[in-house]
Amino acid sequence: MLEHATDAPIDRQDGRSEPAPYAQPESEDPVLAALRVVEDVYRAEGRSVNRIEIALADARYQLKVAEGRLGEALSDSEALSARLASTEDALQAAYAAAEAERERAHRLAEALRQIHRAVFGGNIYDLLLRASLSLTGATRGLYVTVRGPERSPRVRAAVDVDGYPKAPLSAYLTAICTRVLRDRQTMICNRGDYHPDLPEPADDGERFENFVAAPVALQSGFDGVIIAADKMHGDFLDHDVAMLVAIGNQASSAIENHQLRQELQGAYLTTITVLADAVEAKDAYTAGHCDRVARYARRIGEEMGLSARDLSVVYCGGLLHDVGKIGVTDGVLNKPGMLLPEERNLVHSHVRVGHDLVSKVPILSSVSDAVLRHHEWFDGSGYPDGLSGDEIPLAARIVAVADSYSAMVDRRPYKEPMSPIDARAELERCAGTQFDPRVVEAFVRVLERGDLLHEEDAENLGFAPLLGLAKPLLA
């Protein structure tokens, strides 16, 4: 039988003693034993819980570290997004600016093409002004030139400025032009700007919201000023000034070419006038006849909506239609009675003589057919070749009506002048036989309005027709 365990200490080999392990007496209460087991389990679970809490604390720490890093990453991401957005905005702005510049360059190129085309005809000042307004976004303005020994200003073109270009320049606009030409610099006046040295505008039409005025310099000096006013959106900026300067530079070249071309055409016009005067010098009764026919023909052409080039042909055709009579003897031209058949054939030959003379001048080659065919009849019974209808050039059909009307209302050696009413009735009676009915109808409309010889700009009447003819030769 085993001995009961005691609580005596147990000797160790190293000579020290340690307390003896607890020995459960045989008679110990099972409940206590169970409690001890539960206590051991509880202690073990407590240690596990402690380890979990430590792990959780460590996890929380790691989570906070991760959250911090995530926050930094988000902050970096937001900063990067902001930079990207800023870069995109800058790129879009640069693209928009490039597109705007490209559009301005396109409009400038097109405007310059139109300007240099105007050298051959048309109102070059009006084109220059409208190009300036289009390129700067302005809605109205003026083109002013200052020429002559007195340096007096003249409005050459105007867009939506009351009274101009016919009205004389006001003191306000004169002061602007004087300053620009004196300083040889562009003048800008945006909303809120104030120039106390300028006089008050003459009326509300001159009260611009804003404006920019640029000088136009020719080789001989500063010639004029372009004023662009009331910009559609915003103020005038540096690129607007650059556009006006570019237009001004091109304007100087275009206007100088235009002036040189006018001088050249003046020589041609003098030649034509001398030829026409030579014919009229042979017959005092026909003095001024060629000039009147030219003006009548031009008015008919305008009424029929002819192009500038075709108006040039009919005008010059009217001026030169009888130039071939220089080869007809004075005795036949001034004979008061009926002509003999031989004499009539001699008179009829003037259209071929005139054609041959005019066709030798290259710039007038388009006019020679009008000279040759202006005595052809619409029904085919005219001379020299018996052409009819649309076989006859339109310019010749127009000159025929203008020539016949002038001849009827003029005094001649062989007849008294006819009244304008009777002359008109005769044109209408011969429409469809001698004359083209459409041309007669157009002329009658002009006569009914009473503006047969309305006032015209001498520059446009004398030079513009020839400018149109010069284009194919010198373009």
C-alpha positions as CSV (number, residue, x, y, z in Angstrom):
1,M,0.0,0.0,0.0
2,L,1.4,3.4,-1.1
3,E,2.3,5.9,1.5
4,H,0.6,9.2,1.6
5,A,2.4,12.0,0.0
6,T,3.6,14.6,2.2
7,D,4.4,18.3,1.8
8,A,8.1,17.6,2.7
9,P,10.5,19.3,0.5
10,I,12.3,17.3,-2.1
11,D,16.1,17.4,-2.2
12,R,17.6,18.2,-5.6
13,Q,20.9,16.9,-6.9
14,D,22.4,20.4,-6.6
15,G,21.8,20.3,-2.9
16,R,19.0,22.8,-2.9
17,S,15.4,21.9,-2.1
18,E,12.2,23.0,-3.7
19,P,8.6,22.8,-2.5
20,A,7.0,19.5,-3.3
21,P,4.2,19.5,-5.9
22,Y,0.8,19.6,-4.7
23,A,-0.5,16.2,-4.1
24,Q,-4.2,15.7,-4.0
25,P,-5.2,13.7,-1.0
26,E,-7.2,10.7,-1.8
27,S,-10.0,12.0,0.2
28,E,-10.1,15.5,-1.6
29,D,-13.5,16.8,-2.7
30,P,-14.2,16.1,-6.5
31,V,-15.8,19.6,-6.8
32,L,-12.7,21.3,-5.7
33,A,-10.7,19.2,-8.2
34,A,-13.1,20.3,-10.9
35,L,-12.8,23.9,-10.0
36,R,-9.1,23.6,-10.1
37,V,-9.3,22.2,-13.6
38,V,-11.6,25.0,-14.6
39,E,-9.2,27.5,-13.0
40,D,-6.4,26.1,-15.1
41,V,-8.5,26.3,-18.2
42,Y,-9.5,29.9,-17.4
43,R,-5.9,30.9,-16.8
44,A,-4.9,29.3,-20.1
45,E,-7.8,31.1,-21.9
46,G,-6.7,34.4,-20.2
47,R,-3.3,34.0,-21.6
48,S,-4.8,33.4,-25.1
49,V,-7.0,36.5,-24.7
50,N,-4.0,38.5,-23.8
51,R,-2.1,37.3,-26.8
52,I,-5.2,38.1,-29.0
53,E,-5.5,41.6,-27.5
54,I,-1.8,42.2,-28.2
55,A,-2.3,41.0,-31.7
56,L,-5.4,43.2,-32.1
57,A,-3.4,46.2,-30.7
58,D,-0.7,45.5,-33.2
59,A,-3.2,45.2,-36.0
60,R,-4.8,48.5,-35.0
61,Y,-1.4,50.1,-35.1
62,Q,-0.7,48.6,-38.4
63,L,-4.1,49.8,-39.6
64,K,-3.4,53.3,-38.5
65,V,-0.1,53.2,-40.2
66,A,-1.8,51.9,-43.4
67,E,-4.5,54.6,-43.0
68,G,-1.8,57.2,-42.8
69,R,-0.1,55.9,-45.8
70,L,-3.4,55.7,-47.6
71,G,-4.1,59.3,-46.7
72,E,-0.8,60.4,-48.0
73,A,-1.4,58.4,-51.2
74,L,-4.9,60.0,-51.6
75,S,-3.4,63.4,-51.0
76,D,-0.7,62.7,-53.6
77,S,-3.4,61.4,-55.9
78,E,-5.5,64.5,-55.4
79,A,-2.5,66.7,-56.0
80,L,-1.7,64.7,-59.1
81,S,-5.3,64.9,-60.3
82,A,-5.3,68.7,-59.7
83,R,-2.0,68.9,-61.7
84,L,-3.5,66.8,-64.4
85,A,-6.6,68.9,-64.5
86,S,-4.5,72.1,-64.6
87,T,-2.4,70.6,-67.4
88,E,-5.6,69.6,-69.3
89,D,-6.9,73.1,-68.8
90,A,-3.7,74.6,-70.0
91,L,-3.6,72.3,-73.0
92,Q,-7.2,73.1,-73.9
93,A,-6.5,76.8,-73.5
94,A,-3.4,76.4,-75.7
95,Y,-5.4,74.5,-78.2
96,A,-8.2,77.1,-78.2
97,A,-5.6,79.9,-78.6
98,A,-3.9,78.0,-81.5
99,E,-7.3,77.4,-83.1
100,A,-8.2,81.1,-82.7
101,E,-4.8,82.1,-84.1
102,R,-5.2,79.7,-87.0
103,E,-8.7,81.1,-87.7
104,R,-7.3,84.7,-87.5
105,A,-4.5,83.7,-89.9
106,H,-7.0,82.1,-92.3
107,R,-9.2,85.2,-92.2
108,L,-6.2,87.5,-92.6
109,A,-5.0,85.5,-95.6
110,E,-8.4,85.6,-97.2
111,A,-8.8,89.3,-96.4
112,L,-5.4,90.0,-98.0
113,R,-6.4,88.0,-101.1
114,Q,-9.5,90.1,-101.4
115,I,-7.5,93.3,-100.8
116,H,-5.0,92.6,-103.6
117,R,-7.8,91.5,-105.9
118,A,-9.3,95.0,-105.3
119,V,-6.3,96.4,-107.1
120,F,-8.0,95.3,-110.3
121,G,-11.4,97.0,-109.5
122,G,-13.8,97.7,-106.7
123,N,-13.5,99.9,-103.6
124,I,-10.2,98.9,-102.1
125,Y,-10.8,101.2,-99.1
126,D,-14.1,99.5,-98.3
127,L,-12.4,96.0,-98.5
128,L,-9.6,97.2,-96.2
129,L,-12.0,98.5,-93.7
130,R,-14.2,95.5,-93.7
131,A,-11.2,93.2,-93.4
132,S,-10.0,95.2,-90.3
133,L,-13.4,95.0,-88.7
134,S,-13.7,91.2,-89.3
135,L,-10.2,90.4,-88.0
136,T,-10.6,92.5,-84.8
137,G,-14.2,91.7,-84.0
138,A,-15.2,95.3,-84.3
139,T,-18.7,96.1,-85.6
140,R,-18.2,99.5,-87.2
141,G,-15.5,101.9,-88.3
142,L,-14.0,104.2,-90.9
143,Y,-11.1,104.4,-93.3
144,V,-9.7,108.0,-93.5
145,T,-7.0,109.3,-95.9
146,V,-5.0,112.5,-95.5
147,R,-3.5,113.7,-98.7
148,G,-2.6,116.8,-100.7
149,P,-0.6,119.9,-99.6
150,E,-3.3,120.9,-97.2
151,R,-3.4,117.4,-95.6
152,S,-7.2,117.5,-95.4
153,P,-8.8,114.3,-94.2
154,R,-11.3,112.4,-96.4
155,V,-13.5,109.5,-95.4
156,R,-13.0,106.8,-98.1
157,A,-15.1,104.1,-96.5
158,A,-17.4,103.7,-93.5
159,V,-19.4,101.0,-91.9
160,D,-22.4,101.9,-89.6
161,V,-21.1,105.3,-88.6
162,D,-23.9,107.8,-89.2
163,G,-23.4,110.2,-92.1
164,Y,-20.2,108.8,-93.4
165,P,-18.5,108.5,-95.8
166,K,-20.3,111.5,-97.4
167,A,-20.2,113.8,-94.4
168,P,-17.0,115.8,-93.7
169,L,-14.9,114.5,-90.9
170,S,-15.9,115.8,-87.4
171,A,-13.5,117.6,-85.1
172,Y,-13.5,114.5,-82.8
173,L,-12.5,112.0,-85.5
174,T,-10.1,114.5,-87.0
175,A,-8.3,114.8,-83.6
176,I,-8.0,111.0,-83.5
177,C,-6.5,110.8,-87.0
178,T,-4.2,113.7,-86.3
179,R,-2.8,112.1,-83.2
180,V,-2.3,108.7,-84.9
181,L,-0.5,110.3,-87.9
182,R,1.5,112.7,-85.7
183,D,2.7,110.0,-83.3
184,R,2.8,107.3,-85.9
185,Q,1.5,104.9,-83.4
186,T,-1.7,102.9,-82.9
187,M,-4.2,104.4,-80.5
188,I,-6.4,102.2,-78.2
189,C,-9.3,103.4,-76.2
190,N,-11.1,100.7,-74.2
191,R,-14.1,101.0,-71.9
192,G,-13.2,103.2,-69.0
193,D,-10.3,104.9,-70.8
194,Y,-10.4,108.7,-70.9
195,H,-8.6,111.1,-73.3
196,P,-9.2,114.6,-72.1
197,D,-7.3,116.2,-75.0
198,L,-9.9,114.9,-77.5
199,P,-13.0,117.0,-78.2
200,E,-16.5,115.7,-77.6
201,P,-18.0,113.4,-80.3
202,A,-20.2,115.3,-82.8
203,D,-23.2,113.0,-82.1
204,D,-24.1,109.6,-80.5
205,G,-23.0,107.9,-83.7
206,E,-19.4,108.8,-82.8
207,R,-19.7,107.7,-79.2
208,F,-17.8,104.5,-79.5
209,E,-17.8,101.9,-76.7
210,N,-14.1,101.3,-77.5
211,F,-11.9,101.7,-80.5
212,V,-8.5,101.2,-82.0
213,A,-7.0,103.5,-84.6
214,A,-4.0,102.4,-86.7
215,P,-1.9,104.4,-89.2
216,V,-1.5,103.3,-92.9
217,A,1.9,104.3,-94.2
218,L,2.7,104.6,-97.9
219,Q,6.2,105.1,-99.3
220,S,5.6,108.8,-99.5
221,G,4.6,109.0,-95.8
222,F,1.6,108.2,-93.6
223,D,-1.4,108.4,-95.7
224,G,-4.4,107.5,-93.6
225,V,-6.0,105.9,-90.6
226,I,-8.1,102.8,-90.0
227,I,-10.6,103.2,-87.1
228,A,-12.2,100.0,-85.8
229,A,-14.8,100.5,-83.1
230,D,-17.3,98.8,-80.8
231,K,-15.7,95.3,-80.5
232,M,-18.4,92.7,-80.2
233,H,-16.8,90.9,-77.1
234,G,-14.5,92.5,-74.6
235,D,-11.8,95.1,-75.1
236,F,-9.2,95.5,-77.9
237,L,-6.1,93.5,-77.1
238,D,-2.6,93.3,-78.4
239,H,-3.4,90.7,-81.1
240,D,-6.1,93.1,-82.4
241,V,-3.5,95.8,-82.8
242,A,-1.2,93.3,-84.5
243,M,-4.0,92.4,-86.9
244,L,-4.6,96.1,-87.7
245,V,-0.9,96.7,-88.2
246,A,-0.7,93.7,-90.6
247,I,-3.7,95.1,-92.5
248,G,-2.1,98.6,-92.5
249,N,1.1,97.1,-94.0
250,Q,-0.8,95.3,-96.7
251,A,-3.0,98.3,-97.2
252,S,0.0,100.4,-98.1
253,S,1.2,97.9,-100.7
254,A,-2.3,97.4,-102.1
255,I,-3.1,101.2,-102.3
256,E,0.3,102.0,-103.9
257,N,-0.4,99.3,-106.5
258,H,-3.9,100.7,-106.9
259,Q,-2.6,104.2,-107.5
260,L,0.1,103.0,-109.9
261,R,-2.6,101.1,-111.7
262,Q,-4.8,104.1,-111.9
263,E,-1.9,106.1,-113.4
264,L,-1.4,103.3,-116.0
265,Q,-5.1,103.2,-116.7
266,G,-5.1,107.0,-116.9
267,A,-2.7,106.7,-119.9
268,Y,-5.1,104.2,-121.5
269,L,-8.1,106.4,-120.8
270,T,-6.2,109.4,-122.3
271,T,-5.5,107.3,-125.4
272,I,-9.2,106.4,-125.7
273,T,-10.4,109.9,-125.1
274,V,-8.0,111.2,-127.8
275,L,-9.4,108.7,-130.2
276,A,-13.0,109.6,-129.4
277,D,-12.2,113.3,-129.5
278,A,-10.5,112.8,-132.9
279,V,-13.8,111.5,-134.3
280,E,-15.9,114.3,-132.7
281,A,-13.4,116.9,-134.0
282,K,-14.5,115.9,-137.5
283,D,-18.2,116.6,-136.8
284,A,-19.2,119.5,-134.6
285,Y,-22.7,118.0,-134.5
286,T,-21.6,114.9,-132.7
287,A,-19.6,116.7,-129.9
288,G,-20.1,114.8,-126.6
289,H,-22.0,112.0,-128.4
290,C,-19.5,109.3,-127.6
291,D,-19.3,110.3,-124.0
292,R,-23.1,110.3,-123.7
293,V,-23.4,106.9,-125.4
294,A,-20.8,105.5,-123.0
295,R,-22.7,106.8,-120.0
296,Y,-26.1,105.6,-121.3
297,A,-24.6,102.1,-122.0
298,R,-23.2,101.9,-118.5
299,R,-26.6,102.8,-117.0
300,I,-28.3,100.1,-119.1
301,G,-25.7,97.6,-118.0
302,E,-26.2,98.5,-114.3
303,E,-29.9,98.2,-114.7
304,M,-29.4,94.7,-116.2
305,G,-27.1,93.6,-113.3
306,L,-23.9,93.3,-115.3
307,S,-20.6,92.5,-113.6
308,A,-18.0,95.2,-113.2
309,R,-16.0,93.7,-116.0
310,D,-19.0,93.7,-118.4
311,L,-19.8,97.3,-117.3
312,S,-16.2,98.2,-118.4
313,V,-16.8,96.6,-121.8
314,V,-20.1,98.5,-122.4
315,Y,-18.7,101.8,-121.2
316,C,-15.6,101.6,-123.3
317,G,-17.6,100.2,-126.2
318,G,-19.9,103.2,-126.1
319,L,-16.9,105.6,-125.9
320,L,-15.2,104.1,-128.9
321,H,-18.2,102.8,-131.0
322,D,-17.6,105.5,-133.7
323,V,-13.8,105.6,-133.6
324,G,-13.7,104.0,-137.1
325,K,-15.3,107.2,-138.6
326,I,-11.9,108.7,-138.5
327,G,-11.4,106.9,-141.8
328,V,-14.5,108.3,-143.3
329,T,-14.2,111.6,-145.3
330,D,-15.7,114.7,-143.7
331,G,-17.8,115.3,-146.8
332,V,-19.6,112.0,-146.4
333,L,-20.0,112.4,-142.6
334,N,-21.4,115.9,-142.9
335,K,-23.5,115.5,-146.0
336,P,-27.0,117.0,-145.3
337,G,-28.9,114.9,-147.9
338,M,-29.3,111.3,-148.7
339,L,-26.2,109.2,-149.1
340,L,-25.4,107.4,-152.3
341,P,-24.9,103.6,-152.1
342,E,-21.1,104.0,-152.3
343,E,-21.2,106.6,-149.6
344,R,-23.4,104.4,-147.5
345,N,-21.0,101.5,-147.8
346,L,-18.1,103.8,-146.8
347,V,-20.0,104.8,-143.7
348,H,-20.8,101.2,-142.9
349,S,-17.1,100.4,-143.1
350,H,-16.4,102.5,-140.0
351,V,-17.3,99.5,-137.8
352,R,-14.5,97.4,-139.3
353,V,-12.0,100.2,-139.2
354,G,-12.9,100.9,-135.6
355,H,-12.6,97.2,-134.7
356,D,-9.2,97.0,-136.3
357,L,-8.0,100.1,-134.5
358,V,-9.3,99.1,-131.0
359,S,-8.2,95.4,-131.3
360,K,-4.6,96.6,-131.6
361,V,-4.7,97.8,-128.0
362,P,-4.4,94.6,-125.9
363,I,-6.3,95.9,-123.0
364,L,-9.2,96.8,-125.3
365,S,-9.5,93.5,-127.1
366,S,-12.8,92.7,-125.3
367,V,-14.2,96.0,-126.5
368,S,-13.4,95.5,-130.2
369,D,-16.4,93.2,-130.7
370,A,-18.8,95.8,-129.3
371,V,-17.4,98.3,-131.8
372,L,-17.7,95.9,-134.7
373,R,-21.2,94.6,-133.9
374,H,-23.1,97.7,-132.6
375,H,-25.0,98.1,-136.0
376,E,-26.1,94.5,-136.2
377,W,-29.9,94.2,-135.9
378,F,-31.7,91.8,-133.5
379,D,-33.7,90.4,-136.4
380,G,-30.5,89.8,-138.5
381,S,-30.9,92.7,-141.0
382,G,-28.1,94.8,-139.8
383,Y,-24.4,95.1,-140.8
384,P,-21.6,94.1,-141.2
385,D,-22.4,90.4,-141.1
386,G,-26.2,90.1,-140.5
387,L,-25.9,88.5,-137.1
388,S,-29.1,88.1,-135.1
389,G,-30.3,87.5,-131.5
390,D,-27.8,86.2,-129.1
391,E,-25.2,85.9,-131.9
392,I,-24.7,89.6,-131.3
393,P,-22.5,90.3,-128.2
394,L,-24.6,91.7,-125.3
395,A,-22.3,94.7,-125.1
396,A,-23.0,95.5,-128.8
397,R,-26.7,95.2,-128.2
398,I,-26.5,97.6,-125.3
399,V,-24.4,100.1,-127.2
400,A,-26.8,99.9,-130.1
401,V,-29.7,101.1,-128.0
402,A,-27.6,103.8,-126.3
403,D,-26.2,105.0,-129.6
404,S,-29.7,105.2,-131.3
405,Y,-31.3,107.1,-128.4
406,S,-28.4,109.6,-128.4
407,A,-28.6,110.0,-132.2
408,M,-32.4,110.6,-132.1
409,V,-32.3,113.3,-129.4
410,D,-29.2,115.0,-131.0
411,R,-29.3,117.6,-133.8
412,R,-27.6,116.3,-136.9
413,P,-27.0,118.0,-140.4
414,Y,-29.7,115.8,-141.9
415,K,-32.4,116.0,-139.1
416,E,-33.8,118.0,-136.2
417,P,-33.5,116.6,-132.7
418,M,-36.3,114.3,-131.5
419,S,-38.0,114.7,-128.1
420,P,-37.0,112.2,-125.4
421,I,-40.6,110.9,-125.3
422,D,-40.6,110.3,-129.1
423,A,-37.2,108.7,-129.0
424,R,-38.3,106.3,-126.3
425,A,-41.4,105.4,-128.3
426,E,-39.2,104.7,-131.3
427,L,-37.0,102.4,-129.2
428,E,-40.0,100.5,-128.0
429,R,-41.4,100.3,-131.6
430,C,-38.2,98.8,-132.9
431,A,-37.7,96.3,-130.0
432,G,-37.5,92.8,-131.5
433,T,-36.5,94.0,-134.9
434,Q,-33.6,96.5,-134.6
435,F,-33.1,96.2,-130.8
436,D,-32.9,93.5,-128.2
437,P,-36.3,93.8,-126.3
438,R,-34.6,93.1,-122.9
439,V,-32.1,96.0,-123.4
440,V,-34.9,98.3,-124.4
441,E,-36.9,97.4,-121.4
442,A,-33.9,98.1,-119.1
443,F,-33.3,101.4,-120.8
444,V,-37.0,102.4,-120.4
445,R,-36.8,101.7,-116.7
446,V,-33.8,104.0,-116.4
447,L,-35.6,106.7,-118.3
448,E,-38.7,106.4,-116.1
449,R,-36.6,106.9,-113.0
450,G,-35.1,110.0,-114.5
451,D,-31.5,109.1,-113.4
452,L,-30.0,108.6,-116.9
453,L,-27.0,110.7,-116.1
454,H,-26.9,110.5,-112.4
455,E,-23.9,111.8,-110.5
456,E,-21.0,109.4,-110.5
457,D,-17.6,109.3,-108.9
458,A,-15.2,110.4,-111.6
459,E,-12.7,107.8,-110.3
460,N,-15.1,105.0,-110.7
461,L,-16.5,106.2,-114.1
462,G,-13.1,106.7,-115.6
463,F,-10.7,104.2,-114.1
464,A,-12.8,101.4,-112.7
465,P,-14.0,100.1,-116.1
466,L,-10.5,99.9,-117.3
467,L,-9.3,98.2,-114.1
468,G,-11.7,95.4,-114.9
469,L,-10.3,95.0,-118.4
470,A,-6.7,95.1,-117.2
471,K,-7.1,92.0,-115.0
472,P,-6.6,89.3,-117.6
473,L,-3.7,91.1,-119.2
474,L,-1.7,92.1,-116.0
475,A,-3.0,89.7,-113.3
